[in-house]
Amino acid sequence: MLALVVGGMLWFLPSVHGVSTIDPAAQSAEATNFEKNLGGVMRRALDEQPGRLLMSSINGGDRLIWRSEVDTKRFLTEANADEFDQALDRPMTHARWVLLAPGSTVGERYDLQDLEAMGYTPVWSDDEGASPDSRYVLLRRGPS
């Protein structure tokens, strides 16, 4: 009986079925480093100045929030439902910070020039992207 129990336990170990936690990461080291760096930029920005950050949680935005180690209440994303929609309609009244990201809901609605016309100033960008719509840009509204 003990042999059956031990055998049954071994049968359910992930590595028995070709699944292992030692497999390579699903994300490249370069992408992980980029997210860690941008998460740090977001953390320092939100630590230094009050306000909320409007950004999209799709296309990896949720990982950026997690990597920032900032309280999720400081972010306005699709997870905030109506509050996100209101902030997306009028960012200047709801968010001190905005993160433009490729393929994001915010980036679909606004480009850099739109946000600058609303009084936002770029404080950080990923200049590796060749075109403006392939870059990440963190913007702040108001005095530094």
C-alpha positions as CSV (number, residue, x, y, z in Angstrom):
1,M,0.0,0.0,0.0
2,L,2.8,2.4,0.9
3,A,4.5,1.7,-2.5
4,L,1.2,2.6,-4.3
5,V,1.0,5.9,-2.4
6,V,4.6,6.8,-3.0
7,G,4.3,5.8,-6.7
8,G,1.2,7.9,-7.0
9,M,3.0,10.9,-5.5
10,L,5.9,10.5,-7.9
11,W,3.5,10.3,-10.8
12,F,2.3,13.8,-10.1
13,L,5.7,15.4,-9.9
14,P,6.0,17.9,-12.8
15,S,9.3,16.7,-14.1
16,V,7.9,13.2,-14.7
17,H,5.6,14.6,-17.4
18,G,8.2,16.7,-19.1
19,V,7.4,19.9,-17.2
20,S,10.2,21.4,-15.1
21,T,10.6,24.6,-13.2
22,I,14.2,24.7,-14.5
23,D,13.1,25.4,-18.1
24,P,14.4,28.7,-19.5
25,A,12.4,31.8,-18.6
26,A,9.5,32.7,-20.9
27,Q,10.9,36.2,-21.2
28,S,14.3,37.1,-22.5
29,A,16.9,38.5,-20.1
30,E,17.0,41.7,-22.1
31,A,13.2,42.2,-21.8
32,T,13.3,41.4,-18.1
33,N,16.1,43.9,-17.5
34,F,14.2,46.6,-19.5
35,E,11.1,46.0,-17.3
36,K,13.2,46.1,-14.1
37,N,14.8,49.4,-15.2
38,L,11.5,51.0,-16.2
39,G,9.8,49.8,-13.1
40,G,12.6,51.5,-11.1
41,V,12.1,54.7,-13.1
42,M,8.4,54.6,-12.3
43,R,9.1,53.9,-8.6
44,R,11.5,56.8,-8.2
45,A,9.2,59.2,-10.0
46,L,6.2,58.2,-7.9
47,D,8.3,58.3,-4.7
48,E,9.5,61.8,-5.4
49,Q,6.2,63.4,-6.4
50,P,2.6,62.6,-5.4
51,G,0.0,61.7,-7.9
52,R,-1.3,58.8,-9.9
53,L,0.1,57.3,-13.1
54,L,-2.2,56.7,-16.1
55,M,-1.0,53.7,-18.1
56,S,-2.3,50.6,-19.8
57,S,-2.0,47.2,-18.1
58,I,-2.0,45.3,-21.4
59,N,1.2,44.4,-23.4
60,G,3.2,43.9,-20.2
61,G,2.0,47.0,-18.3
62,D,0.9,44.8,-15.5
63,R,4.5,43.4,-15.2
64,L,5.8,47.0,-15.1
65,I,3.5,47.8,-12.2
66,W,4.7,44.7,-10.3
67,R,8.3,45.4,-11.0
68,S,7.9,49.0,-9.8
69,E,7.1,47.7,-6.3
70,V,4.7,50.7,-5.9
71,D,1.2,50.4,-4.3
72,T,-1.2,49.5,-7.2
73,K,-3.6,52.3,-5.9
74,R,-1.1,54.8,-7.5
75,F,-1.9,53.4,-11.0
76,L,-4.9,54.1,-13.3
77,T,-5.2,51.1,-15.6
78,E,-8.0,49.1,-17.3
79,A,-8.4,47.3,-13.9
80,N,-9.9,50.6,-12.6
81,A,-12.8,50.3,-15.1
82,D,-14.8,53.6,-15.0
83,E,-12.1,55.5,-13.3
84,F,-9.6,54.5,-16.1
85,D,-12.1,55.6,-18.7
86,Q,-12.5,59.0,-17.0
87,A,-8.8,59.4,-16.7
88,L,-8.3,58.4,-20.4
89,D,-10.9,61.1,-21.4
90,R,-9.3,63.8,-19.2
91,P,-5.8,62.8,-18.1
92,M,-4.9,66.2,-16.8
93,T,-7.6,66.1,-14.1
94,H,-6.9,62.5,-13.0
95,A,-3.3,61.8,-13.4
96,R,0.0,63.6,-12.7
97,W,1.9,60.9,-14.6
98,V,1.3,59.2,-17.9
99,L,3.2,56.3,-19.4
100,L,3.0,56.0,-23.2
101,A,3.9,52.5,-24.3
102,P,3.7,50.7,-27.7
103,G,0.4,49.0,-28.3
104,S,-1.2,50.5,-25.1
105,T,-4.7,51.8,-24.7
106,V,-3.2,55.2,-23.7
107,G,-0.9,55.2,-26.8
108,E,-3.9,54.4,-29.0
109,R,-5.7,57.5,-27.7
110,Y,-2.9,60.0,-27.4
111,D,0.5,60.6,-28.9
112,L,3.4,62.6,-27.3
113,Q,2.3,65.9,-28.9
114,D,-1.2,65.5,-27.6
115,L,0.0,65.0,-24.0
116,E,2.5,67.9,-24.3
117,A,-0.3,70.2,-25.4
118,M,-2.1,69.2,-22.2
119,G,0.8,70.3,-20.1
120,Y,2.7,67.0,-19.7
121,T,6.5,67.0,-20.0
122,P,8.6,63.9,-20.9
123,V,10.9,63.0,-18.0
124,W,12.1,59.7,-19.3
125,S,12.0,57.8,-22.6
126,D,13.4,54.6,-24.1
127,D,15.4,56.1,-27.0
128,E,16.2,52.8,-28.5
129,G,13.0,52.7,-30.4
130,A,13.4,54.1,-34.0
131,S,10.0,55.7,-34.3
132,P,7.9,57.6,-31.8
133,D,5.2,55.0,-31.6
134,S,7.7,52.2,-30.7
135,R,9.1,54.1,-27.6
136,Y,8.2,54.1,-24.0
137,V,7.8,57.7,-22.6
138,L,7.1,58.7,-19.0
139,L,5.5,62.1,-18.7
140,R,4.7,64.4,-15.8
141,R,2.3,67.2,-15.4
142,G,3.0,70.2,-13.3
143,P,6.2,71.5,-11.6
144,S,9.1,69.3,-10.9
